[in-house]
Amino acid sequence: MDDRGQVSFEYLMLILITILILGTVTIPLVGMAIDASNDVSRASDAKVAVESIANAANIVYANGPGAKRTVTFYVPRNGTIGFDQANKVIYFSLTLSNNTVKTIKATTEYGNITLNSPTLNRGWYKAVVHWPNRNANIVITISKVS
C-alpha cells in the first residue's frame, strides 16, 4: 500500500517540477512576444499617420496654390514629428518597448514645407495642409482633436 502512495507522490512532484520549469521559460517568452507585437502595431499606426500627412501634402501640391486638405490620424505613443527638407521626408520618431527609437518616414513631392507641430502624445490629431499662395511654403499645422 505504501508503494503506491510513494509512486503517486513522485509523479506529482515530477509534474510540479515540469510545470515550474515550463512556466519559468515560457512566461518571459510570452512577454517578449507581446512587446514585439505591440511594437509592430504602434509602428504600423505611426506609418499610417505619416503617410496620411505626406499624401495630403502631395495632393495639395498637385492642386496648386490655394489648395487645402485636412486629415485625421492616430498617434500610438508619444513621439516627435518633423520634416527633412533636403530629402523631402516627413518623419515620426517612435520609442519602442526596448527603448530604441525607430524613425518612420514618408516622402513628399514638394520640398518647401513648413511643419507646425507640438510634441505628439498618444491620441487622435488633425493635420491641416494648406498652400496659401505660390510664394509661400505648404504649411502643415497639427493639433489635437478634442
Protein Blocks (a to p, Z undefined) as FASTA:
>chain_A
ZZmmmmmmmmmmmmmmmmmmmmmmmmmmmmmmmmmmmmmmmmmmmmmmmmmmmmmmmmmm
mnoghiacddddddfbgcdddddfklopacdddddfkopacddddddfbfbdcddddddd
edddddddddfblkbccdddddddZZ
